[in-house]
């Protein structure tokens, strides 16, 4: 199904319907979809607004992006699921988001072992399965997430955090 979706987006068969949507809402909806997996794996989820200029009250959607909510949710689910699969029991998957005059940025990271350096340049290639890939992984999820971002004037990067954990940076340019 993911391969058909990927092909459909690439060929222009799927139409992205963009509208303004709050980043907090997107992140919380994505986390809610994975709540059972988080619970079964004994992993917690945390999100925070890193933009000091924004209203940081609980549940605040003061930062929004112009994107297709359904497809952006698909991309976020793939990123969160990747982090969830590589976080040890008792760990945490974290998200932060903020905005500057050029783009809105969402960071998602885990507290697992990080990416193998040789995997980093290939993580978003279709069918690529990195060193720590799940046995049943087809290598489509990250390629799909990157394509969804790019189709909406965005970019998706993978990194190892300073403390050695795997992370993703998703940017939507204004």
C-alpha positions as CSV (number, residue, x, y, z in Angstrom):
1,X,0.0,0.0,0.0
2,X,2.8,2.4,0.9
3,X,4.5,1.6,-2.4
4,X,1.3,2.5,-4.3
5,X,1.0,5.7,-2.4
6,X,4.6,6.6,-3.1
7,X,4.1,6.0,-6.8
8,X,0.8,7.9,-6.8
9,X,2.4,11.0,-5.3
10,X,5.4,10.8,-7.7
11,X,3.1,10.5,-10.7
12,X,0.8,13.3,-9.6
13,X,-2.2,10.9,-9.2
14,X,-2.7,12.0,-5.6
15,X,-3.7,15.6,-5.1
16,X,-2.5,17.4,-2.0
17,X,-5.1,19.7,-0.5
18,X,-3.3,22.3,1.5
19,X,-4.8,24.4,4.2
20,X,-3.5,26.0,7.4
21,X,-3.3,23.6,10.3
22,X,-1.7,23.8,13.7
23,X,1.5,21.9,14.2
24,X,0.6,21.0,17.8
25,X,-2.7,19.5,16.5
26,X,-0.8,17.5,13.8
27,X,1.7,16.1,16.3
28,X,-0.9,15.2,18.9
29,X,-3.1,13.5,16.3
30,X,-0.2,11.5,15.0
31,X,0.8,10.5,18.6
32,X,-2.8,9.5,19.3
33,X,-2.8,7.2,16.3
34,X,0.3,5.4,17.7
35,X,-0.8,5.5,21.4
36,X,-1.4,1.8,21.6
37,X,2.1,1.0,20.2
38,X,3.7,3.6,22.6
39,X,1.9,2.0,25.5
40,X,2.7,-1.6,24.6
41,X,6.4,-0.7,24.1
42,X,6.5,1.3,27.4
43,X,7.6,4.4,25.6
44,X,6.4,7.9,26.4
45,X,5.8,10.8,24.0
46,X,6.6,14.4,24.7
47,X,6.1,17.5,22.6
48,X,7.0,21.1,23.2
49,X,7.0,24.4,21.3
50,X,10.6,25.7,21.1
51,X,9.5,29.1,19.7
52,X,9.8,31.6,22.5
53,X,7.7,34.1,20.5
54,X,4.8,31.8,20.3
55,X,2.1,31.2,22.9
56,X,3.4,28.1,24.7
57,X,0.3,27.2,26.6
58,X,-0.8,23.6,26.7
59,X,-2.4,22.6,23.4
60,X,-1.5,25.9,21.7
61,X,-1.7,25.9,17.9
62,X,-0.1,29.4,17.5
63,X,2.3,27.8,15.0
64,X,0.7,26.5,11.8
65,X,1.7,25.3,8.4
66,X,0.0,25.3,5.1
67,X,-0.1,21.6,4.2
68,X,-2.4,18.7,3.4
69,X,-3.3,17.4,6.9
70,X,-3.9,13.8,5.9
71,X,-0.6,13.4,4.0
72,X,1.4,15.4,6.5
73,X,0.0,13.2,9.2
74,X,1.2,10.2,7.1
75,X,4.7,11.6,7.0
76,X,4.7,12.3,10.8
77,X,3.4,8.8,11.5
78,X,6.3,7.3,9.6
79,X,8.8,9.4,11.5
80,X,7.3,8.8,14.9
81,X,7.0,5.1,14.2
82,X,10.6,4.9,13.2
83,X,11.7,6.6,16.4
84,X,9.3,4.4,18.4
85,X,10.8,1.2,16.9
86,X,14.3,2.3,17.9
87,X,13.6,3.5,21.5
88,X,14.3,1.1,24.3
89,X,11.4,0.3,26.8
90,X,11.1,3.1,29.3
91,X,12.4,5.6,26.8
92,X,10.9,8.7,25.3
93,X,10.2,9.9,21.8
94,X,10.3,13.7,21.7
95,X,9.1,16.4,19.4
96,X,9.8,20.1,19.3
97,X,8.6,22.7,16.9
98,X,9.2,26.3,16.1
99,X,9.0,29.0,13.5
100,X,11.3,31.6,12.0
101,X,10.7,34.0,9.1
102,X,11.8,31.3,6.5
103,X,10.3,28.1,7.7
104,X,8.4,26.1,10.4
105,X,10.5,23.3,11.8
106,X,9.5,20.1,13.5
107,X,12.2,18.0,15.2
108,X,11.5,14.4,16.2
109,X,14.1,12.3,18.1
110,X,14.4,9.2,20.2
111,X,16.7,8.0,22.9
112,X,17.8,4.9,21.0
113,X,21.3,4.1,19.6
114,X,21.2,6.6,16.7
115,X,21.8,5.9,13.0
116,X,24.8,4.1,11.8
117,X,27.0,6.7,10.0
118,X,27.0,4.6,6.8
119,X,23.1,4.6,6.8
120,X,22.6,8.4,7.0
121,X,23.1,9.2,3.3
122,X,20.7,6.4,2.3
123,X,17.8,6.5,4.8
124,X,15.4,8.2,2.4
125,X,16.1,5.9,-0.5
126,X,13.2,3.7,-1.5
127,X,13.7,0.1,-0.2
128,X,16.7,1.0,1.8
129,X,16.8,-0.9,5.1
130,X,19.4,0.4,7.5
131,X,21.5,-1.5,10.0
132,X,18.9,-1.4,12.7
133,X,15.8,-1.8,10.5
134,X,12.9,-3.9,11.8
135,X,12.6,-7.4,10.3
136,X,9.3,-6.6,8.6
137,X,10.3,-3.2,7.3
138,X,10.0,-2.7,3.5
139,X,12.1,0.5,3.4
140,X,9.3,2.7,2.1
141,X,8.2,4.8,5.1
142,X,11.0,7.3,5.2
143,X,11.1,7.6,1.4
144,X,7.3,8.4,1.5
145,X,7.7,10.9,4.3
146,X,10.4,12.8,2.4
147,X,8.4,12.9,-0.8
148,X,5.3,14.2,1.1
149,X,7.5,17.0,2.6
150,X,9.0,17.9,-0.7
151,X,5.6,18.0,-2.4
152,X,4.6,20.7,0.1
153,X,7.6,23.0,-0.2
154,X,9.4,21.2,2.6
155,X,12.5,19.2,3.4
156,X,13.2,16.3,5.6
157,X,16.6,15.5,7.1
158,X,18.0,12.7,9.3
159,X,20.7,13.3,11.9
160,X,22.3,11.8,15.0
161,X,21.8,14.2,17.9
162,X,24.7,15.5,19.9
163,X,24.1,12.8,22.5
164,X,24.0,10.0,19.8
165,X,20.3,9.5,19.3
166,X,18.4,9.3,16.0
167,X,16.5,12.4,14.9
168,X,14.6,13.9,12.1
169,X,14.2,17.6,11.1
170,X,11.1,18.4,9.0
171,X,10.9,22.0,7.6
172,X,8.1,23.6,5.7
173,X,9.2,26.8,4.0
174,X,6.9,29.8,3.9
